[in-house]
Amino acid sequence: MDKVKHLIAGILLSFTGLIVTAHALLAGVIAGLFWGCAKEAVDRFGLFYRKRTGWDWKDIAWTVIGGVIGGLIMALTGLGEYLKTTEHLF
């Protein structure tokens, strides 16, 4: 179940990579990698809670896969281009 949460988080957060690049698929990969590593840092160091679960590369991989799926969705639907051209988000 934990891997499914990472996959869904990667999909939902993939648009945040548009801050770095206008290419939707690359944005999804960057966002997945960033957020996956950030979450694992929280798990490793117990930043917001006392329980430390450790670093898990598989969790990062699942978050990146979610980011790729989100990037593909943005690229295929034109959502990435829409988000970059409107002033609503960035």
N, C-alpha and C positions, 0 to 999 in steps of 0.2 A: 504494500500500500504506500510506503514511503516513496518509492520510485515513481508511482503514478502522480503523487503530489509534486514531485520535482518536474515531471513532464508537463503537467498543467501549468505550473508556475512559469516554466520556460515559454510556453505558448502565450500566456497572458502578459508576460513582461517583455516579449520580443520587440514590441514597438519602441521601447525605451532606447534601443540601439540606434534609432533614427537621429538621436542627438549627435552621434558620432559620424554617421555616414548616411547618404541618401539611398544606398543600395539595400533593398529590403532584406534579401537573404543574408548578406553580410551583417546587417544590423541585428538580425535574429541570432546569429552565431555569437557576435560580440556581447549582446545582452545576456544570452544564456551562459556564456563563460563568466561574465562579470558577476551576475546574480548567483550562479552556482558556487563560485569561489567565495563570495561574500557569505552565503549561508553556511558553507563548510567552515569558514573562519569563526562564525558564531558558534557552531557545534564544537569546534576544536578547543576554543578558548573559553567557552561558557560565558559569552559576553552579556547576555540578557537573562540568563538563568544559571543556576549552579551546576546542573547536570552537564557533564562534558561527554559527548558521544564520540568525538574523534573525527578525523578527516576521512571522507569517503569519496574516492575518485569516481565510483559508479554513480553517486548522486550528482556529481558535476556533469558526467556524461549524459545522464537523463535530462538534466536541465538544458544542456546544449542541444540535445535532440528536440526538446520542446521548442527551443529558440529557432531551430531550423524549420520546424513545422510552422511556427508562427511567421517566420520570414517568407516561407512559401505561400502562406495564406495572404500575406500583405502583397507579395509580388503578383500572384495570380488574380487577385481581386482588385488591384489598384489601390488598396487601402494605404499602402506605404506612401505612394505618391500623393494621395489625398492628405494624409497627415502632415507631410512635408510642405505642401503648398498652402494649407490653411493656417491661420494664425491662432487657432483654438488651443493647440497643445504646445507647440514650440515657437 
